[in-house]
């Protein structure tokens, strides 16, 4: 479990960018009551947190001398530099079921990929579920060693969902998590060789100049004309 310290911030909107020059990062803390608090933390602490935390990591937050638990809900980065500009935290209630996004963890080796029969495509990287914090898991394992041939798929209903976790939408059960697609074969371009009446070989589709009898090349006299 990660621990960070947050402080309230007064600068909001475009003015919040000034914090970056001071080594601080603007953030916000939401809760299930739709309340929010503008906060800030040091850039170094934010970098360490983002390097170690996942979507399901419970974070111990200290704010105004009070202890809270939260998860990272959103991270805003500069599209050009990948520099973090803002973090959104969501305060959790340990007693109530909440909505979480749990990542799938692919384990094993697919024989289809190992034998160059196909390509593994990850269609559904995370699963949105409802559960209490006590039932929350870091990831849901997906064994891809069963994928032996192109066309094989593993759906949500094919993996073991831990007890205490329920689906937000029951229709998600039939959604594919990973599948094996067939390798695209490179088209081989074959040169068609034909023989002329004189026995000379000519490659079809290849333009060339003939200098023998019957040549189509212009003579110096024709060029002068």
C-alpha positions as a Markdown table, in Angstrom:
| # | Residue | x | y | z |
|---|---|---|---|---|
| 1 | Unk | 0.0 | 0.0 | 0.0 |
| 2 | Unk | 1.4 | 3.4 | -1.0 |
| 3 | Unk | 1.5 | 6.5 | 1.2 |
| 4 | Unk | 1.5 | 10.1 | 0.2 |
| 5 | Unk | 0.9 | 13.5 | 1.8 |
| 6 | Unk | -1.5 | 16.0 | 0.1 |
| 7 | Unk | -1.9 | 19.7 | 0.9 |
| 8 | Unk | -4.8 | 22.0 | 0.0 |
| 9 | Unk | -4.2 | 24.4 | -2.9 |
| 10 | Unk | -5.7 | 27.8 | -3.7 |
| 11 | Unk | -4.4 | 28.1 | -7.2 |
| 12 | Unk | -6.8 | 26.7 | -9.8 |
| 13 | Unk | -7.3 | 26.7 | -13.5 |
| 14 | Unk | -4.5 | 28.1 | -15.6 |
| 15 | Unk | -2.9 | 29.6 | -12.4 |
| 16 | Unk | -2.3 | 26.0 | -11.2 |
| 17 | Unk | 0.5 | 25.7 | -13.8 |
| 18 | Unk | 2.7 | 28.0 | -11.6 |
| 19 | Unk | 2.9 | 25.1 | -9.1 |
| 20 | Unk | 5.0 | 23.1 | -11.6 |
| 21 | Unk | 7.7 | 25.7 | -11.5 |
| 22 | Unk | 7.8 | 25.3 | -7.7 |
| 23 | Unk | 8.3 | 21.5 | -7.9 |
| 24 | Unk | 4.6 | 20.9 | -7.0 |
| 25 | Unk | 1.9 | 19.0 | -9.0 |
| 26 | Unk | -1.8 | 20.1 | -8.9 |
| 27 | Unk | -4.3 | 17.3 | -8.1 |
| 28 | Unk | -7.9 | 16.8 | -7.0 |
| 29 | Unk | -9.5 | 14.4 | -4.6 |
| 30 | Unk | -13.1 | 13.2 | -5.4 |
| 31 | Unk | -15.4 | 11.1 | -3.3 |
| 32 | Unk | -18.7 | 9.1 | -3.9 |
| 33 | Unk | -20.7 | 12.1 | -2.6 |
| 34 | Unk | -19.5 | 14.1 | -5.7 |
| 35 | Unk | -17.5 | 16.3 | -3.5 |
| 36 | Unk | -14.0 | 17.4 | -4.5 |
| 37 | Unk | -10.9 | 19.1 | -3.0 |
| 38 | Unk | -8.2 | 20.9 | -4.9 |
| 39 | Unk | -4.9 | 19.5 | -3.6 |
| 40 | Unk | -1.2 | 19.4 | -4.5 |
| 41 | Unk | 1.8 | 17.2 | -3.9 |
| 42 | Unk | 5.5 | 17.3 | -4.7 |
| 43 | Unk | 6.5 | 16.2 | -8.3 |
| 44 | Unk | 9.0 | 13.8 | -6.9 |
| 45 | Unk | 6.4 | 12.1 | -4.7 |
| 46 | Unk | 4.0 | 11.9 | -7.7 |
| 47 | Unk | 6.7 | 10.3 | -9.9 |
| 48 | Unk | 7.4 | 7.7 | -7.3 |
| 49 | Unk | 3.7 | 7.0 | -6.8 |
| 50 | Unk | 3.0 | 6.6 | -10.6 |
| 51 | Unk | 6.0 | 4.4 | -11.0 |
| 52 | Unk | 4.8 | 1.9 | -8.3 |
| 53 | Unk | 0.9 | 2.2 | -8.2 |
| 54 | Unk | -1.6 | 0.5 | -10.5 |
| 55 | Unk | -5.3 | 1.1 | -11.1 |
| 56 | Unk | -6.2 | -1.0 | -8.1 |
| 57 | Unk | -3.5 | 0.2 | -5.7 |
| 58 | Unk | -5.0 | 1.5 | -2.4 |
| 59 | Unk | -3.2 | 4.7 | -1.5 |
| 60 | Unk | -3.0 | 6.0 | 2.1 |
| 61 | Unk | -3.4 | 9.7 | 2.0 |
| 62 | Unk | -2.8 | 12.2 | 4.7 |
| 63 | Unk | -4.6 | 15.5 | 4.3 |
| 64 | Unk | -5.0 | 18.1 | 7.0 |
| 65 | Unk | -4.0 | 15.6 | 9.6 |
| 66 | Unk | -6.7 | 13.2 | 8.5 |
| 67 | Unk | -6.1 | 9.7 | 7.0 |
| 68 | Unk | -7.9 | 8.8 | 3.9 |
| 69 | Unk | -7.8 | 5.9 | 1.4 |
| 70 | Unk | -8.0 | 6.5 | -2.4 |
| 71 | Unk | -7.1 | 5.2 | -5.8 |
| 72 | Unk | -5.7 | 7.0 | -8.9 |
| 73 | Unk | -8.6 | 7.7 | -11.2 |
| 74 | Unk | -6.9 | 9.7 | -13.9 |
| 75 | Unk | -3.5 | 11.1 | -14.9 |
| 76 | Unk | -3.2 | 14.1 | -17.3 |
| 77 | Unk | 0.1 | 14.3 | -19.2 |
| 78 | Unk | 1.6 | 16.6 | -21.8 |
| 79 | Unk | 1.1 | 14.8 | -25.2 |
| 80 | Unk | 4.5 | 16.1 | -26.4 |
| 81 | Unk | 6.7 | 15.5 | -23.5 |
| 82 | Unk | 4.7 | 12.9 | -21.4 |
| 83 | Unk | 5.2 | 15.2 | -18.4 |
| 84 | Unk | 2.5 | 14.7 | -15.8 |
| 85 | Unk | 0.4 | 17.8 | -15.4 |
| 86 | Unk | -2.4 | 16.7 | -13.1 |
| 87 | Unk | -3.6 | 13.7 | -11.0 |
| 88 | Unk | -7.2 | 12.8 | -10.0 |
| 89 | Unk | -7.6 | 10.7 | -6.9 |
| 90 | Unk | -10.9 | 9.0 | -5.8 |
| 91 | Unk | -11.5 | 8.5 | -2.1 |
| 92 | Unk | -12.9 | 5.1 | -1.3 |
| 93 | Unk | -15.3 | 3.8 | 1.3 |
| 94 | Unk | -14.0 | 0.5 | 2.7 |
| 95 | Unk | -17.5 | -0.6 | 3.8 |
| 96 | Unk | -19.4 | 0.0 | 0.6 |
| 97 | Unk | -19.0 | -1.8 | -2.8 |
| 98 | Unk | -17.5 | 0.5 | -5.4 |
| 99 | Unk | -16.6 | 0.4 | -9.1 |
| 100 | Unk | -13.0 | -0.5 | -9.9 |
| 101 | Unk | -11.1 | -1.1 | -13.1 |
| 102 | Unk | -9.0 | -4.3 | -12.7 |
| 103 | Unk | -6.3 | -5.1 | -15.3 |
| 104 | Unk | -5.9 | -8.5 | -16.9 |
| 105 | Unk | -2.6 | -10.2 | -16.4 |
| 106 | Unk | -1.5 | -12.5 | -19.3 |
| 107 | Unk | 0.4 | -15.5 | -18.0 |
| 108 | Unk | 2.1 | -18.4 | -19.9 |
| 109 | Unk | 3.2 | -18.7 | -23.5 |
| 110 | Unk | 0.9 | -19.2 | -26.4 |
| 111 | Unk | 2.0 | -22.1 | -28.6 |
| 112 | Unk | 0.5 | -20.4 | -31.6 |
| 113 | Unk | 2.8 | -17.4 | -31.1 |
| 114 | Unk | 5.8 | -19.5 | -30.1 |
| 115 | Unk | 5.5 | -21.6 | -33.3 |
| 116 | Unk | 4.9 | -18.5 | -35.5 |
| 117 | Unk | 1.4 | -19.6 | -36.4 |
| 118 | Unk | -0.3 | -16.4 | -35.4 |
| 119 | Unk | -0.2 | -13.1 | -33.5 |
| 120 | Unk | -1.6 | -12.4 | -30.0 |
| 121 | Unk | -4.0 | -9.5 | -29.9 |
| 122 | Unk | -5.0 | -8.0 | -26.6 |
| 123 | Unk | -8.6 | -6.8 | -27.1 |
| 124 | Unk | -9.7 | -6.1 | -23.5 |
| 125 | Unk | -6.8 | -5.0 | -21.2 |
| 126 | Unk | -9.0 | -4.2 | -18.2 |
| 127 | Unk | -12.3 | -5.1 | -16.6 |
| 128 | Unk | -14.7 | -2.8 | -14.9 |
| 129 | Unk | -16.2 | -4.4 | -11.8 |
| 130 | Unk | -18.0 | -3.7 | -8.5 |
| 131 | Unk | -16.7 | -4.9 | -5.2 |
| 132 | Unk | -15.6 | -3.9 | -1.7 |
| 133 | Unk | -12.0 | -2.9 | -1.0 |
| 134 | Unk | -11.5 | -6.1 | 0.9 |
| 135 | Unk | -12.3 | -8.2 | -2.2 |
| 136 | Unk | -10.2 | -6.1 | -4.6 |
| 137 | Unk | -7.4 | -7.8 | -6.4 |
| 138 | Unk | -4.4 | -6.3 | -8.2 |
| 139 | Unk | -5.2 | -8.2 | -11.5 |
| 140 | Unk | -7.1 | -11.1 | -13.0 |
| 141 | Unk | -4.9 | -13.8 | -14.5 |
| 142 | Unk | -5.5 | -15.0 | -18.1 |
| 143 | Unk | -3.6 | -18.2 | -19.1 |
| 144 | Unk | -2.7 | -17.8 | -22.8 |
| 145 | Unk | -0.9 | -21.2 | -23.0 |
| 146 | Unk | -4.2 | -22.7 | -24.2 |
| 147 | Unk | -4.1 | -20.7 | -27.4 |
| 148 | Unk | -2.6 | -23.1 | -29.9 |
| 149 | Unk | -4.1 | -22.1 | -33.3 |
| 150 | Unk | -5.2 | -18.9 | -35.1 |
| 151 | Unk | -8.8 | -18.1 | -34.4 |
| 152 | Unk | -8.8 | -19.2 | -30.8 |
| 153 | Unk | -10.1 | -16.7 | -28.3 |
| 154 | Unk | -10.3 | -16.3 | -24.5 |
| 155 | Unk | -13.4 | -14.5 | -23.3 |
| 156 | Unk | -14.3 | -13.0 | -19.9 |
| 157 | Unk | -16.4 | -16.0 | -19.1 |
| 158 | Unk | -13.5 | -18.3 | -19.7 |
| 159 | Unk | -11.4 | -16.9 | -16.8 |
| 160 | Unk | -11.8 | -17.3 | -13.1 |
| 161 | Unk | -13.3 | -14.1 | -11.5 |
| 162 | Unk | -12.4 | -13.9 | -7.7 |
| 163 | Unk | -15.2 | -14.2 | -5.2 |
| 164 | Unk | -16.8 | -11.0 | -4.1 |
| 165 | Unk | -16.4 | -9.3 | -7.5 |
| 166 | Unk | -19.4 | -8.7 | -9.8 |
| 167 | Unk | -19.7 | -7.4 | -13.3 |
| 168 | Unk | -21.0 | -3.9 | -14.0 |
| 169 | Unk | -22.6 | -5.3 | -17.2 |
| 170 | Unk | -23.5 | -9.0 | -17.5 |
| 171 | Unk | -23.1 | -8.7 | -21.3 |
| 172 | Unk | -19.3 | -8.3 | -20.8 |
| 173 | Unk | -19.1 | -12.0 | -20.1 |
| 174 | Unk | -19.0 | -12.9 | -23.8 |
| 175 | Unk | -16.4 | -10.2 | -24.6 |
| 176 | Unk | -13.0 | -11.5 | -25.9 |
| 177 | Unk | -10.0 | -10.6 | -23.8 |
| 178 | Unk | -7.3 | -12.0 | -26.2 |
| 179 | Unk | -7.4 | -13.7 | -29.6 |
| 180 | Unk | -4.9 | -15.2 | -32.0 |
| 181 | Unk | -5.0 | -13.8 | -35.5 |
| 182 | Unk | -3.4 | -15.4 | -38.6 |
| 183 | Unk | 0.0 | -14.1 | -39.7 |
| 184 | Unk | -0.2 | -12.0 | -42.9 |
| 185 | Unk | 1.7 | -13.7 | -45.7 |
| 186 | Unk | 3.9 | -11.6 | -47.8 |
| 187 | Unk | 2.9 | -11.6 | -51.4 |
| 188 | Unk | 5.6 | -13.2 | -53.5 |
| 189 | Unk | 6.1 | -11.4 | -56.8 |
| 190 | Unk | 7.3 | -13.8 | -59.5 |
| 191 | Unk | 8.8 | -12.5 | -62.7 |
| 192 | Unk | 7.3 | -14.1 | -65.7 |
| 193 | Unk | 10.0 | -14.8 | -68.3 |
| 194 | Unk | 9.1 | -15.2 | -71.9 |
| 195 | Unk | 11.2 | -16.1 | -74.9 |
| 196 | Unk | 11.2 | -14.2 | -78.1 |
| 197 | Unk | 11.2 | -15.9 | -81.5 |
| 198 | Unk | 15.0 | -15.4 | -81.6 |
| 199 | Unk | 15.3 | -17.3 | -78.3 |
| 200 | Unk | 16.0 | -14.1 | -76.3 |
| 201 | Unk | 14.6 | -14.0 | -72.8 |
| 202 | Unk | 12.4 | -11.0 | -71.9 |
| 203 | Unk | 11.1 | -10.3 | -68.4 |
| 204 | Unk | 7.4 | -9.3 | -68.6 |
| 205 | Unk | 6.6 | -5.9 | -67.2 |
| 206 | Unk | 10.2 | -4.7 | -67.4 |
| 207 | Unk | 10.9 | -2.0 | -69.9 |
| 208 | Unk | 14.2 | -2.1 | -71.8 |
| 209 | Unk | 15.8 | -0.7 | -74.8 |
| 210 | Unk | 16.7 | -3.1 | -77.7 |
| 211 | Unk | 19.8 | -2.3 | -79.7 |
| 212 | Unk | 19.6 | -5.3 | -82.0 |
| 213 | Unk | 17.8 | -5.5 | -85.3 |
| 214 | Unk | 14.2 | -4.4 | -85.0 |
| 215 | Unk | 15.1 | -1.9 | -82.3 |
| 216 | Unk | 12.7 | 0.8 | -81.4 |
| 217 | Unk | 15.5 | 3.2 | -80.4 |
| 218 | Unk | 15.6 | 6.3 | -82.5 |
| 219 | Unk | 18.5 | 6.8 | -84.9 |
| 220 | Unk | 20.6 | 10.0 | -84.8 |
| 221 | Unk | 18.9 | 11.1 | -88.1 |
| 222 | Unk | 15.4 | 10.6 | -86.6 |
| 223 | Unk | 16.4 | 12.6 | -83.5 |
| 224 | Unk | 17.6 | 15.5 | -85.7 |
| 225 | Unk | 14.2 | 15.5 | -87.5 |
